[in-house]
Amino acid sequence: MDELVHRENLSPNCDERQLPVSMVVLHYTGMPSAAEAEARLCDAGCKVSAHYLIDENGEVVRLVPEEKRAWHAGKSYWRGITDVNSASIGIELVNPGHEWGYRPFPDAQIEALLPLLARIVETHGIAPGNVVGHSDVAPARKEDPGELFPWERLAAVGLALPTPKPRIQLIYDNESAFYLALERFGYDVSDGHAAVRAFQRRWRPRKLDGELDGEIGALLFELLLERDVGQTT
């Protein structure tokens, strides 16, 4: 029995972890319906899964036990980790995504996510800076959970990093300096434009052009400063 999980539909798409859990990766399903998404995540032929699926009405379905390695992140990278699947818990949020009619995440869905995420973070000792979106760990391939995801609701209860409020604009000396700083924060910068766009989607979602500017420069500087002085992790 689990008061935070309404039912189980265990997927065959999992294997053994090679790393301890240190991350949570949030996704949207990107399919027309919840039923289609759940069927795909449990289809052995699709070779994709997640630990949890949360419907828009707040129903939580366990698909893979947390001790197993679910196949949700694909080729990805975060803070030196290349086997993100081994190091993470994957949570899929039902949402049509950008292809099928992207829309805000309902309150019922986020209210189901928050206690589940809180328990995962506490159980595994996960730092707020390691609660990330799929686009953060795979910037050249993914957009989810997207610019409408309410990160500040998670940050308000300590489950994700809050967005800094820089007082000045900051232009880095050159693009390479910015990319080095972005990599130091955690991103894969092999595709610089995609990495900048992923950073914008998470930290400045109102403008997603993939271009460097003083506002995102200042945001990155503040994030690194807060981490370096021990205010965040």
Stockholm file with secondary structure:
# STOCKHOLM 1.0

chainA/1-233         MDELVHRENLSPNCDERQLPVSMVVLHYTGMPSAAEAEARLCDAGCKVSAHYLIDENGEVVRLVPEEKRAWHAGKSYWRGITDVNSASIGIELVNPGHEWGYRPFPDAQIEALLPLLARIVETHGIAPGNVVGHSDVAPARKEDPGELFPWERLAAVGLALPTPKPRIQLIYDNESAFYLALERFGYDVSDGHAAVRAFQRRWRPRKLDGELDGEIGALLFELLLERDVGQTT
#=GR chainA/1-233 SS CCTTCCEECCCSCEEECSSCCCEEEEEECCSSCHHHHHHHHTCTTTCCCCSEEECTTSCEEECSCTTEEECCSCSCCBTTBSCHHHHEEEEEECCCHHHHCCCCCCHHHHHHHHHHHHHHHHHHTCCGGGEEEHHHHCTTTCCTTCTTSCHHHHHTTTSSCCCCCCSSCCCCSSHHHHHHHHHHHTCCCSSHHHHHHHHHHHHCTTCCCCCCCHHHHHHHHHHHHHHHTTSCC
#=GC SS_cons         CCTTCCEECCCSCEEECSSCCCEEEEEECCSSCHHHHHHHHTCTTTCCCCSEEECTTSCEEECSCTTEEECCSCSCCBTTBSCHHHHEEEEEECCCHHHHCCCCCCHHHHHHHHHHHHHHHHHHTCCGGGEEEHHHHCTTTCCTTCTTSCHHHHHTTTSSCCCCCCSSCCCCSSHHHHHHHHHHHTCCCSSHHHHHHHHHHHHCTTCCCCCCCHHHHHHHHHHHHHHHTTSCC
//
